[in-house]
Amino acid sequence: MEDLQTIFEMKDELLAPTMAKDFPNLPVLRSEGYFYFGADGRKYLDFTSGIATENVGHRHPKVIQAIKDQADQLTHGPIGIINYESILNAAMKLKSILPGTLDCFFFGNSGAEAIEGAVKLARYVTKRPYVVSFIGGFHGRTLGAMSLTTSKSKYRQYQPVGAGMTYQIPYAHPNETPAGVDWEDYWEEKVQKDFQRLFDHQVAADEVAAVILEPVLGEGGYIVPPVSWLRKIREICDAHQILLIFDEVQTGFGRTGDWFASQTFGVTPDIMAIAKGIASGLPLSATVASKELMQQWSIGTHSTTFGGNPIACAAACATIDVLKEERLPENAKAMGEYALEQLEILKEKHPIIKAVRGIGLMLGIEIADPVSQLPDHEGLMNILNKCLNKGVIFYLSGNKGEIIRMMPPLSIDKENLDQGIKWLDEAVEEYEKEIGIGGFQT
């Protein structure tokens, strides 16, 4: 067997660059709790949670034990050919934490699959062809999901997606709110006008099957919209018998301080797509709706070979148990509020931090040139690399890659949260000194 360093160097020959060239591309041997343990012998504080996936922390003992126990019994279950306990237990546990009448499940393997299922269900039930999404939204990179995704144009490059079947209107973005105007009032009125313009000029309301959105914009920049904006969209959908789909792939399982952002904002969709935090890193997702909707989806119209894998479902059951027993949604809310306060202090201290925002442990730090206020992607990457050298991993988001994405495990404690923010503070200060602007103390 090749030595460890040689194995990691083979990635360029074996793995597609589009898969293996992301930041930070860190060679890792194992993970535990809040940490990755690198091949370089160093320990790294993980403020990505596997991109909001390992909400209970890396390799939680109860989740690992559930995986081992299930592997001893059944490793694959082509649901429909056979039936098995873990998939039914997962459905019952999910039903207990989901809002409203979202109580029936189609299990898949990924967030994109959950989105594909949600859109197929909506079109099938309504017998309408069109779907409306929002500029800046990210819903996946499979062809159907990509027709709804507009966080970056490069995701759609050379892919003639949608075939005229989707339409986009603006998401409620604070940077696009006129100066001196209350942004909640502005966007509540604007979304009404945006939909009316869409229905008047591009697609009749009675041909729209669904409106799909992220209740908190994720890859598009960690934007938390006004509650009034979400409620107005719910009203518009109800008025035209349009199904409302929430993409809670990233916001779910305690990330916003509640089980789901739907509960945080008090707006319940007709269909929900969930994944990421559902099974602590194992491939699992679900398209969720009421029994009344799901029963209209004819047998065989949608199917799966690997969806709802027995081991992944067992991991999901254990994950939900840990989230409940350790009160991790509550911890996410408390630690998130504290972290946002600390990030506000950094914003006042550092000219290159244009804005901080977030909800729960879904936090964004916007990096911009302090003079032009234009997005500073190069500066952001400089800061992320400095943070990595200190021992903490952040990630990026935003259309220009200008948002530092901070999403630690929901189990994070104050000591490690403070340490990560301290390293971020130091990295920003070092970068500002390099470009000759310097921060100031408050």
Legacy VTK file of the C-alpha trace (Angstrom):
# vtk DataFile Version 3.0
C-alpha trace
ASCII
DATASET POLYDATA
POINTS 442 float
0.000 0.000 0.000
1.254 3.467 -0.875
2.315 5.755 1.946
-0.259 8.255 3.171
1.169 11.340 1.466
1.348 9.547 -1.893
-2.275 8.454 -1.580
-3.497 12.008 -1.003
-1.398 13.277 -3.903
-3.199 10.845 -6.232
-6.442 12.809 -5.918
-5.649 14.895 -9.019
-5.385 11.746 -11.113
-8.356 9.912 -9.649
-10.986 12.511 -8.762
-12.728 15.008 -11.014
-11.506 18.550 -10.229
-15.094 19.754 -9.886
-15.452 17.245 -7.045
-12.131 17.486 -5.233
-10.829 21.051 -5.670
-13.061 22.886 -3.214
-11.821 24.734 -0.103
-9.865 23.711 1.920
-9.243 20.263 0.443
-7.688 19.214 3.753
-6.333 15.654 4.068
-8.138 14.204 7.088
-7.743 10.882 8.889
-10.665 10.964 11.299
-13.205 13.163 13.053
-14.635 13.427 16.546
-17.063 15.869 18.141
-16.241 19.389 16.895
-12.955 18.383 15.269
-11.238 16.971 12.203
-7.866 15.316 12.734
-5.610 16.038 9.785
-2.993 13.879 8.125
-0.540 16.599 9.176
-1.048 15.613 12.832
-3.032 18.771 13.659
-6.541 19.085 15.113
-8.976 21.429 13.322
-12.083 23.006 14.833
-14.863 22.380 12.309
-17.228 25.308 11.753
-18.788 23.648 8.701
-20.458 20.537 10.228
-19.872 18.752 6.926
-21.817 21.633 5.305
-24.575 21.683 7.923
-24.856 17.887 7.933
-23.331 16.593 11.163
-25.500 18.702 13.446
-24.915 16.449 16.464
-21.156 16.604 15.933
-18.819 14.157 14.249
-19.261 10.470 15.041
-21.649 10.845 17.956
-21.436 7.567 19.936
-25.191 6.900 19.826
-25.308 7.402 16.067
-22.267 5.174 15.503
-23.785 2.442 17.683
-27.064 2.603 15.768
-25.154 2.222 12.495
-23.256 -0.812 13.811
-26.393 -2.447 15.215
-28.296 -2.020 11.961
-25.364 -3.293 9.891
-25.548 -6.511 11.884
-29.165 -7.023 10.760
-29.874 -5.517 7.307
-27.686 -3.325 5.089
-29.869 -2.747 2.016
-33.594 -2.586 1.611
-35.176 -1.957 -1.759
-38.313 -0.513 -0.178
-41.415 -1.897 -1.823
-39.715 -5.182 -2.557
-39.261 -5.558 1.197
-40.230 -3.500 4.227
-38.179 -2.982 7.374
-38.295 -1.465 10.824
-35.775 1.380 10.576
-37.527 3.167 7.708
-40.837 3.121 9.585
-39.192 4.250 12.820
-37.522 7.109 10.928
-40.867 8.174 9.467
-42.555 8.112 12.884
-39.758 10.130 14.508
-39.806 12.678 11.693
-43.583 12.998 11.948
-43.181 13.895 15.643
-40.950 16.898 14.914
-42.369 18.258 11.643
-44.933 21.087 11.555
-48.585 20.870 10.587
-49.807 17.931 8.557
-46.427 17.103 7.036
-46.696 13.440 7.940
-45.982 11.279 4.886
-42.557 10.561 3.403
-40.724 9.595 0.248
-37.121 8.809 1.198
-34.194 9.487 -1.127
-30.446 9.893 -0.791
-29.656 13.599 -1.273
-31.071 17.084 -1.052
-31.335 17.350 -4.822
-33.377 14.128 -4.892
-35.739 15.537 -2.272
-36.210 18.658 -4.419
-36.828 16.594 -7.554
-39.444 14.600 -5.660
-41.129 17.732 -4.298
-41.466 19.308 -7.734
-42.652 16.075 -9.350
-45.261 15.647 -6.631
-46.514 19.222 -7.016
-46.808 18.982 -10.791
-48.474 15.590 -10.631
-51.076 16.593 -8.042
-51.949 20.008 -9.487
-51.724 18.954 -13.165
-49.957 22.294 -13.703
-46.568 22.572 -15.456
-44.729 25.614 -14.065
-42.687 26.298 -10.929
-41.558 29.646 -9.484
-38.301 29.956 -7.539
-36.256 32.896 -6.247
-33.116 34.605 -7.524
-30.191 33.548 -5.353
-31.730 30.244 -4.327
-29.840 26.960 -4.372
-31.794 23.730 -4.786
-29.233 21.299 -6.153
-27.329 20.504 -9.336
-29.309 17.703 -10.941
-31.020 18.938 -14.089
-34.471 19.443 -12.576
-33.156 21.036 -9.387
-30.711 23.138 -11.395
-33.582 24.706 -13.331
-34.636 26.236 -9.983
-31.104 27.134 -8.790
-29.875 30.689 -9.431
-27.286 31.297 -6.703
-24.527 31.289 -9.368
-24.856 31.322 -13.141
-21.887 28.926 -13.500
-24.014 26.113 -12.099
-26.229 26.412 -15.203
-23.422 26.991 -17.714
-23.841 24.959 -20.935
-26.926 23.295 -19.434
-30.172 24.339 -21.161
-32.150 23.706 -18.011
-35.812 24.215 -17.335
-37.022 24.197 -20.934
-39.086 27.304 -20.085
-40.774 25.501 -17.197
-39.490 27.669 -14.352
-39.610 31.371 -13.497
-37.632 33.386 -10.960
-38.434 36.494 -8.913
-36.232 38.370 -6.374
-35.493 37.029 -2.894
-35.776 39.505 -0.004
-32.159 40.709 0.132
-31.112 43.467 2.576
-28.518 44.809 0.107
-31.283 45.432 -2.441
-33.501 47.419 -0.090
-33.665 51.189 -0.795
-31.916 53.338 1.794
-34.141 54.727 4.518
-36.957 52.271 3.815
-38.235 49.680 6.298
-37.099 46.460 4.681
-39.954 44.336 6.037
-42.602 46.683 4.642
-40.682 47.100 1.400
-40.321 43.385 0.663
-43.855 42.472 1.735
-45.175 44.956 -0.815
-42.559 44.086 -3.416
-43.233 40.358 -3.445
-46.914 41.064 -4.055
-45.964 43.248 -7.036
-43.392 40.735 -8.289
-45.939 37.929 -8.370
-48.581 40.124 -9.974
-46.147 41.201 -12.694
-45.176 37.566 -13.244
-48.809 36.464 -13.516
-49.729 39.396 -15.777
-46.845 39.087 -18.226
-45.174 35.659 -18.148
-47.264 32.836 -16.759
-50.879 32.594 -15.638
-51.302 31.841 -11.942
-53.539 28.872 -12.692
-50.678 27.218 -14.577
-48.223 27.418 -11.665
-47.917 24.148 -9.751
-45.606 25.353 -7.000
-43.524 28.116 -5.506
-40.253 26.854 -4.013
-37.901 28.715 -1.689
-35.308 28.373 1.040
-36.794 29.940 4.198
-33.241 31.121 4.901
-31.070 31.535 1.821
-28.108 29.187 2.181
-25.505 28.946 -0.569
-26.843 32.260 -1.894
-25.474 34.184 1.083
-27.176 33.287 4.373
-30.022 35.752 3.991
-32.728 35.719 6.690
-35.906 37.148 5.122
-38.653 39.095 6.907
-41.402 36.952 8.392
-43.956 39.198 6.684
-42.404 38.368 3.303
-42.752 34.615 3.885
-46.311 35.026 5.124
-47.244 37.083 2.063
-45.921 34.305 -0.190
-48.044 31.797 1.742
-51.074 34.069 1.179
-50.401 34.365 -2.545
-50.045 30.603 -2.921
-53.290 30.000 -1.043
-55.141 32.570 -3.141
-54.184 30.798 -6.380
-54.186 27.150 -5.181
-50.433 26.984 -5.708
-48.462 24.531 -3.561
-45.714 26.061 -1.418
-42.471 24.052 -1.178
-39.852 24.802 1.466
-36.319 23.656 0.746
-35.174 22.933 4.307
-32.183 20.863 3.239
-29.788 23.206 5.057
-32.105 24.856 7.578
-33.542 21.667 9.056
-32.818 19.610 12.163
-32.207 22.407 14.637
-29.964 24.643 12.543
-32.155 27.760 12.998
-32.877 27.117 16.696
-36.075 25.150 15.997
-36.483 21.756 14.414
-37.205 23.492 11.113
-37.194 27.085 9.877
-40.880 26.634 9.113
-41.460 26.580 12.867
-39.034 29.463 13.453
-41.069 31.697 11.145
-44.519 30.222 11.774
-45.150 29.514 8.082
-45.994 25.930 7.085
-45.463 24.776 3.490
-47.464 22.145 1.634
-44.340 20.164 0.731
-40.908 20.130 2.349
-37.540 18.823 1.155
-35.217 17.716 3.953
-31.729 16.172 3.987
-28.252 17.123 5.323
-28.711 17.004 9.139
-31.194 14.125 8.904
-28.698 11.258 9.397
-25.401 12.740 10.617
-23.637 12.429 7.286
-25.131 9.229 5.891
-26.914 9.573 2.522
-30.586 10.175 3.302
-33.251 12.707 2.383
-37.010 12.942 2.265
-39.745 14.635 0.316
-42.452 15.338 2.894
-46.123 16.219 2.451
-49.514 15.407 3.894
-51.026 11.971 3.406
-53.723 13.627 1.280
-51.135 14.879 -1.221
-48.949 11.780 -1.175
-51.907 9.455 -1.782
-52.505 11.217 -5.108
-49.034 10.190 -6.342
-49.701 6.984 -8.292
-47.664 3.852 -7.542
-44.563 3.685 -9.740
-44.741 7.330 -10.804
-41.710 7.947 -8.608
-39.424 5.293 -7.169
-35.975 4.567 -5.740
-33.537 1.688 -5.316
-31.314 3.080 -2.560
-33.560 5.701 -0.931
-34.362 5.049 2.718
-31.409 2.707 3.224
-31.817 0.728 6.491
-28.488 1.906 7.951
-29.131 5.544 7.015
-32.609 5.361 8.556
-31.178 3.894 11.767
-28.683 6.775 11.861
-31.566 9.221 11.363
-33.479 7.731 14.302
-30.424 8.046 16.542
-29.727 11.578 15.297
-33.244 12.745 16.164
-32.959 11.099 19.582
-29.661 12.902 20.278
-31.066 16.242 19.098
-33.960 15.792 21.542
-32.042 14.365 24.502
-29.244 16.941 24.366
-31.636 19.817 23.504
-29.462 20.789 20.579
-31.990 23.041 18.787
-32.184 25.058 22.012
-28.390 25.144 22.212
-28.229 26.307 18.604
-30.551 29.179 19.408
-28.622 30.259 22.518
-25.151 29.842 21.015
-26.309 31.445 17.773
-27.547 34.555 19.555
-24.280 34.771 21.474
-22.176 34.243 18.337
-24.099 36.941 16.451
-23.389 39.402 19.279
-19.672 38.590 19.063
-19.680 38.919 15.281
-21.356 42.322 15.569
-18.400 43.396 17.730
-16.036 42.215 14.985
-18.046 44.152 12.409
-17.584 47.385 14.376
-13.879 46.639 14.743
-13.036 45.645 11.164
-13.777 47.860 8.122
-13.779 44.933 5.691
-16.734 43.270 7.430
-19.709 44.833 5.691
-22.430 42.900 7.479
-23.095 39.971 9.770
-26.374 38.110 9.855
-27.933 34.803 10.656
-30.305 32.795 12.764
-29.419 29.966 15.111
-26.076 28.476 14.116
-26.467 29.551 10.497
-24.300 32.675 10.426
-22.853 34.750 7.608
-20.039 37.340 7.605
-19.986 39.534 4.493
-16.532 40.642 3.322
-16.292 43.769 1.148
-13.795 46.403 0.080
-14.193 49.100 2.759
-14.093 51.932 0.178
-16.096 50.603 -2.772
-18.237 48.217 -0.674
-17.904 45.706 -3.513
-17.612 41.991 -2.661
-14.054 40.942 -1.815
-13.704 37.254 -2.685
-9.910 37.336 -2.738
-9.859 38.884 0.718
-12.302 36.287 1.972
-10.122 33.425 0.705
-7.089 35.038 2.345
-8.990 35.143 5.638
-10.233 31.554 5.317
-6.704 30.310 4.709
-5.418 32.249 7.715
-8.179 30.703 9.826
-7.225 27.255 8.552
-3.595 27.828 9.513
-4.718 28.785 13.020
-6.862 25.655 13.334
-10.484 26.445 12.388
-12.354 25.641 9.186
-14.951 28.075 7.845
-16.628 27.880 4.418
-17.863 30.403 1.870
-21.108 31.307 0.143
-22.697 34.179 -1.769
-22.892 34.945 -5.485
-19.320 36.260 -5.555
-18.001 34.010 -2.799
-18.015 37.008 -0.454
-19.787 35.497 2.566
-17.969 33.524 5.263
-20.356 30.744 6.172
-20.258 29.750 9.864
-22.181 26.582 10.722
-20.603 24.702 13.648
-22.183 21.568 15.125
-25.290 22.375 17.155
-23.576 20.827 20.177
-20.851 23.507 20.160
-19.967 24.951 23.559
-19.040 28.528 24.420
-15.341 27.775 24.899
-14.870 26.400 21.387
-17.206 28.972 19.858
-15.109 31.739 21.420
-11.908 30.105 20.174
-13.145 29.950 16.579
-14.339 33.559 16.641
-11.021 34.650 18.195
-9.093 33.026 15.343
-11.434 34.694 12.838
-10.811 38.066 14.511
-7.048 37.538 14.299
-7.213 36.446 10.658
-9.247 39.496 9.634
-6.897 41.827 11.515
-3.850 40.274 9.852
-5.417 40.659 6.415
-6.351 44.281 7.063
-2.777 45.040 8.075
-1.523 43.425 4.863
-3.693 45.691 2.712
-2.975 48.740 4.865
-6.357 49.612 6.309
-6.152 48.294 9.891
-9.005 47.871 12.310
-9.880 49.974 15.302
-10.821 48.976 18.816
-14.291 49.708 20.181
LINES 1 443
442 0 1 2 3 4 5 6 7 8 9 10 11 12 13 14 15 16 17 18 19 20 21 22 23 24 25 26 27 28 29 30 31 32 33 34 35 36 37 38 39 40 41 42 43 44 45 46 47 48 49 50 51 52 53 54 55 56 57 58 59 60 61 62 63 64 65 66 67 68 69 70 71 72 73 74 75 76 77 78 79 80 81 82 83 84 85 86 87 88 89 90 91 92 93 94 95 96 97 98 99 100 101 102 103 104 105 106 107 108 109 110 111 112 113 114 115 116 117 118 119 120 121 122 123 124 125 126 127 128 129 130 131 132 133 134 135 136 137 138 139 140 141 142 143 144 145 146 147 148 149 150 151 152 153 154 155 156 157 158 159 160 161 162 163 164 165 166 167 168 169 170 171 172 173 174 175 176 177 178 179 180 181 182 183 184 185 186 187 188 189 190 191 192 193 194 195 196 197 198 199 200 201 202 203 204 205 206 207 208 209 210 211 212 213 214 215 216 217 218 219 220 221 222 223 224 225 226 227 228 229 230 231 232 233 234 235 236 237 238 239 240 241 242 243 244 245 246 247 248 249 250 251 252 253 254 255 256 257 258 259 260 261 262 263 264 265 266 267 268 269 270 271 272 273 274 275 276 277 278 279 280 281 282 283 284 285 286 287 288 289 290 291 292 293 294 295 296 297 298 299 300 301 302 303 304 305 306 307 308 309 310 311 312 313 314 315 316 317 318 319 320 321 322 323 324 325 326 327 328 329 330 331 332 333 334 335 336 337 338 339 340 341 342 343 344 345 346 347 348 349 350 351 352 353 354 355 356 357 358 359 360 361 362 363 364 365 366 367 368 369 370 371 372 373 374 375 376 377 378 379 380 381 382 383 384 385 386 387 388 389 390 391 392 393 394 395 396 397 398 399 400 401 402 403 404 405 406 407 408 409 410 411 412 413 414 415 416 417 418 419 420 421 422 423 424 425 426 427 428 429 430 431 432 433 434 435 436 437 438 439 440 441
